[in-house]
Amino acid sequence: MHHIATMMHIEIMPERKVVKSETNKTLKRIGSYLQYIRQKKGIKQEFLAQKLAVTSSYISKIENGKTQIYLTTFIKYCIVLDVATSDVLKEIGQLSNFL
């Protein structure tokens, strides 16, 4: 029985690594695009952080793909940047060669 559990663990691990890798790529795409829009509109991280009631450090981590973004934060982020969430998601889907 112990041997089966070990085999199952080994089989599951590569799948988790693939999912984590894809998640990291997606976070980087989202962050990079949000940063691009923010900078294009001349909005400072500090101003955005204040509007979202988060820290500038958190904004930096989002934009660098270093942390996950909550859905509510993503929606508010898009509202402050005056960009549709659907446009951001559509755009990052097309940015697979961006990074």
C-alpha positions as CSV (number, residue, x, y, z in Angstrom):
1,M,0.0,0.0,0.0
2,H,2.8,2.4,0.9
3,H,4.4,1.7,-2.5
4,I,1.2,2.7,-4.4
5,A,0.9,5.9,-2.5
6,T,4.5,6.7,-3.4
7,M,3.9,5.9,-7.1
8,M,0.8,8.1,-7.0
9,H,2.7,11.0,-5.5
10,I,5.4,10.7,-8.2
11,E,2.7,10.6,-11.0
12,I,0.9,13.7,-9.6
13,M,3.9,15.9,-9.1
14,P,4.8,16.6,-12.8
15,E,1.2,17.7,-13.4
16,R,1.4,20.1,-10.5
17,K,4.6,21.6,-11.9
18,V,3.0,22.1,-15.3
19,V,0.0,23.8,-13.7
20,K,2.2,26.0,-11.5
21,S,4.3,26.9,-14.5
22,E,1.3,27.9,-16.5
23,T,-0.1,29.9,-13.6
24,N,3.2,31.8,-13.2
25,K,3.2,32.6,-16.9
26,T,-0.4,33.8,-16.7
27,L,0.3,35.9,-13.7
28,K,3.3,37.5,-15.5
29,R,1.2,38.2,-18.5
30,I,-1.6,39.8,-16.5
31,G,0.9,41.9,-14.4
32,S,2.8,43.0,-17.4
33,Y,-0.3,44.1,-19.3
34,L,-1.8,45.9,-16.3
35,Q,1.6,47.7,-15.8
36,Y,1.6,48.6,-19.5
37,I,-1.9,50.1,-19.3
38,R,-1.1,51.9,-16.0
39,Q,2.0,53.5,-17.4
40,K,0.4,54.4,-20.7
41,K,-2.3,56.3,-18.7
42,G,0.3,58.0,-16.5
43,I,-1.0,56.5,-13.3
44,K,1.6,56.0,-10.5
45,Q,1.7,52.8,-8.4
46,E,1.1,54.8,-5.2
47,F,-2.1,56.4,-6.6
48,L,-3.4,53.0,-7.7
49,A,-2.5,51.4,-4.4
50,Q,-4.4,54.1,-2.5
51,K,-7.5,53.6,-4.8
52,L,-7.4,49.9,-4.2
53,A,-6.6,50.1,-0.5
54,V,-3.5,48.0,-0.9
55,T,0.2,48.7,-0.6
56,S,2.5,49.9,-3.4
57,S,4.5,46.8,-2.8
58,Y,1.5,44.6,-3.6
59,I,0.9,46.5,-6.8
60,S,4.6,45.9,-7.7
61,K,4.3,42.2,-7.0
62,I,1.2,42.0,-9.1
63,E,2.8,43.8,-12.0
64,N,5.9,41.6,-11.8
65,G,3.9,38.4,-11.6
66,K,5.2,37.6,-8.1
67,T,1.9,37.2,-6.5
68,Q,-1.6,36.1,-7.3
69,I,-4.3,38.8,-7.7
70,Y,-7.7,38.4,-6.1
71,L,-10.6,38.7,-8.5
72,T,-12.0,41.6,-6.7
73,T,-8.7,43.4,-6.8
74,F,-8.4,42.6,-10.5
75,I,-11.9,44.1,-11.2
76,K,-11.1,47.3,-9.1
77,Y,-7.7,47.5,-10.8
78,C,-9.4,47.6,-14.2
79,I,-12.0,50.1,-13.0
80,V,-9.3,52.5,-11.9
81,L,-7.4,52.0,-15.1
82,D,-10.7,52.4,-17.1
83,V,-10.2,49.2,-19.0
84,A,-12.7,46.4,-19.3
85,T,-11.7,43.2,-17.5
86,S,-12.7,41.2,-20.7
87,D,-10.3,43.3,-22.7
88,V,-7.4,42.6,-20.4
89,L,-8.2,38.8,-20.4
90,K,-8.6,38.8,-24.2
91,E,-5.3,40.7,-24.6
92,I,-3.3,38.4,-22.3
93,G,-4.6,35.5,-24.2
94,Q,-3.0,37.0,-27.3
95,L,0.2,37.9,-25.5
96,S,1.7,34.4,-25.3
97,N,4.8,35.7,-27.1
98,F,4.9,38.8,-24.9
99,L,7.2,37.2,-22.3
